Each structure stands twice: as structure tokens, then as C-alpha cells.
Amino acid sequence: MNRRSMFKLMALGLLSSAGVTVKLAEAAGGYPRRHTPRGPIATTDLKVLRGGEMRPILDGKYFAGPAGRAYQVAAEIPDVLDHLYCYCECEPTIGHKSLKSCFVDLHGANCGICQQQAIMAWRLNKKQLPILQIRQEVDQAFSKRL
């Protein structure tokens, strides 16, 4: 790898960590926003609501207490979580695509909001509720925090 390519990769890494890439991509027409600045958009189209997070959920055995439990339940319902808005506001700040994104990295280990949302979604999923109803109930419970 030449020096110029190495510089570009380093610059991209710095921009990504600052969340600048997300803002630039949105301005260029990339990363369709699935949420308004104050929460989730109002739609029943599951294709629009899907975040598109492709990375796997981290294994819950690496985390203790509530964080470990949240990662365990997230691994059981990744598709459900990929349709949910995360109310800790990680989408605009760190570029997450959905609640699932919080559990493909270490963010979910340190965020009680993410953990609570995942466990609530898991419980509702166990009752065999459809994704749209799960999303509606999670939105109702957590939107008051915005």
C-alpha cells in the first residue's frame, strides 16, 4: 500500500469515528434516513423501517449482568431489532442504522436505553407480536424520553 492510500484510509477512519461520514453520505443522498430528528418516521412499510445492519451481534458471554442479557436476547431477535429505532439517539451521533447496530459493537454494553429496548422487544416477540406492533409499543414506551 502506498503512502497516499494509507493517508486516505487513516483520514477515512478519523472521519468515521467523528460521525462525519454519516453526515456527508446523507448530504450526498446516501444512507436514507429512517427517522426524523426527533424520532422514528411514521410508516408501516417494513422495507423502509429495516435498518440494513448486516454485521453479527456480539456474543453475550463476553458481557456481565444486564449487558450480557441484552446481548443474548439481541442475538435471538436480530431482525426485529433491525426494524427498531434506538432512543439513545445513536443514529445521528455515531451512525448506527437501527437498535441492532448497538449490539454489533460495544455501544450496547454501556447504554441502559439500548439494553431496556432490546429486552422489551424480546419479551414482546416472545408473545408472537408482529414487528410493527413491537415497534409501536417500543416507540410508545421510549419516545417520551426524547
C-alpha positions in Angstrom: 0.0 0.0 0.0 1.5 3.3 -1.0 1.7 6.3 1.3 -1.2 8.2 -0.3 -3.6 5.2 0.1 -2.5 4.8 3.7 -3.2 8.5 4.3 -6.7 8.2 2.8 -7.5 5.2 5.0 -6.4 7.0 8.1 -8.4 10.1 7.2 -11.5 8.0 6.5 -11.1 6.3 9.9 -10.9 9.6 11.7 -13.9 11.0 9.8 -15.9 7.8 10.5 -15.2 8.0 14.2 -16.4 11.5 14.3 -19.6 10.7 12.6 -18.7 13.0 9.7 -19.1 10.2 7.1 -22.8 9.8 8.0 -23.5 13.5 7.6 -21.6 13.6 4.3 -23.3 10.4 3.0 -26.7 11.9 3.9 -25.9 15.1 2.1 -24.9 13.2 -1.0 -28.1 11.2 -1.0 -26.8 8.1 0.7 -28.0 6.4 3.9 -31.7 7.0 3.7 -32.9 8.5 6.9 -35.5 6.2 8.6 -36.1 8.7 11.4 -36.9 12.3 11.8 -34.6 14.4 14.0 -37.0 13.7 16.9 -37.6 10.0 16.5 -38.9 7.4 14.1 -40.8 8.1 10.9 -44.5 7.1 10.8 -44.8 4.3 8.3 -45.9 0.7 8.2 -43.6 -0.3 5.3 -41.2 -2.9 6.8 -38.7 -2.3 3.9 -38.4 1.4 4.9 -38.2 0.6 8.6 -35.4 -2.0 8.2 -32.0 -0.5 9.1 -30.0 -2.9 7.0 -27.4 -3.7 9.6 -25.5 -6.7 8.3 -22.9 -7.2 11.0 -23.5 -10.0 13.5 -24.5 -9.4 17.1 -21.6 -9.8 19.6 -21.8 -12.9 21.9 -23.4 -12.1 25.2 -21.0 -14.4 27.1 -18.4 -11.6 26.9 -20.5 -9.2 29.0 -21.8 -9.4 32.6 -25.1 -8.6 34.2 -27.8 -6.7 32.2 -25.5 -6.0 29.3 -24.8 -9.8 28.9 -28.5 -10.5 29.0 -29.3 -7.7 26.4 -26.7 -9.1 24.0 -28.1 -12.6 24.5 -31.7 -11.5 23.6 -30.4 -9.3 20.8 -28.8 -12.4 19.2 -32.2 -14.2 19.3 -34.1 -11.4 17.5 -31.7 -9.5 15.2 -34.3 -9.0 12.5 -36.7 -7.4 15.0 -34.1 -5.1 16.4 -33.1 -4.1 12.9 -36.6 -2.6 12.5 -36.5 -0.6 15.7 -35.4 3.0 16.3 -32.9 3.4 19.1 -33.9 6.1 21.5 -30.4 6.8 22.8 -30.0 8.8 19.6 -27.0 6.8 18.3 -28.1 7.1 14.7 -27.4 10.8 14.3 -24.5 10.8 16.7 -22.5 7.7 15.8 -24.1 6.5 12.6 -26.0 3.4 13.8 -28.6 2.1 11.5 -31.1 0.6 14.0 -31.2 -0.8 17.5 -29.4 -3.9 16.1 -26.4 -1.7 15.4 -26.0 -1.1 19.2 -25.2 -4.8 19.7 -22.8 -5.4 16.8 -20.3 -3.2 18.7 -19.6 -2.3 22.3 -22.2 0.5 22.5 -25.0 -1.7 23.9 -22.8 -2.8 26.7 -22.7 0.7 28.2 -26.1 2.0 27.3 -29.1 1.2 29.5 -31.6 2.6 27.0 -30.4 0.1 24.3 -30.5 -2.7 26.8 -34.0 -1.9 28.0 -35.3 -1.6 24.5 -33.8 -4.9 23.4 -35.2 -6.7 26.4 -38.7 -5.2 25.9 -38.6 -6.1 22.2 -37.6 -9.7 23.1 -40.4 -10.0 25.6 -42.9 -8.7 23.0 -41.5 -11.0 20.4 -41.9 -14.0 22.8 -45.7 -13.1 22.8 -45.5 -13.6 19.0 -46.4 -10.0 18.2 -45.7 -8.8 14.7 -42.7 -6.5 14.1 -44.9 -3.4 13.5 -46.7 -3.9 16.8 -43.4 -4.4 18.7 -42.1 -1.2 17.1 -45.3 0.6 18.1 -45.1 -0.5 21.7 -41.4 0.2 22.0 -41.9 3.7 20.4 -44.7 4.4 22.8 -42.7 3.4 25.8 -39.4 5.2 24.8 -40.5 8.2 22.8 -41.3 10.1 25.9 -37.6 10.3 26.7 -36.8 12.4 23.6 
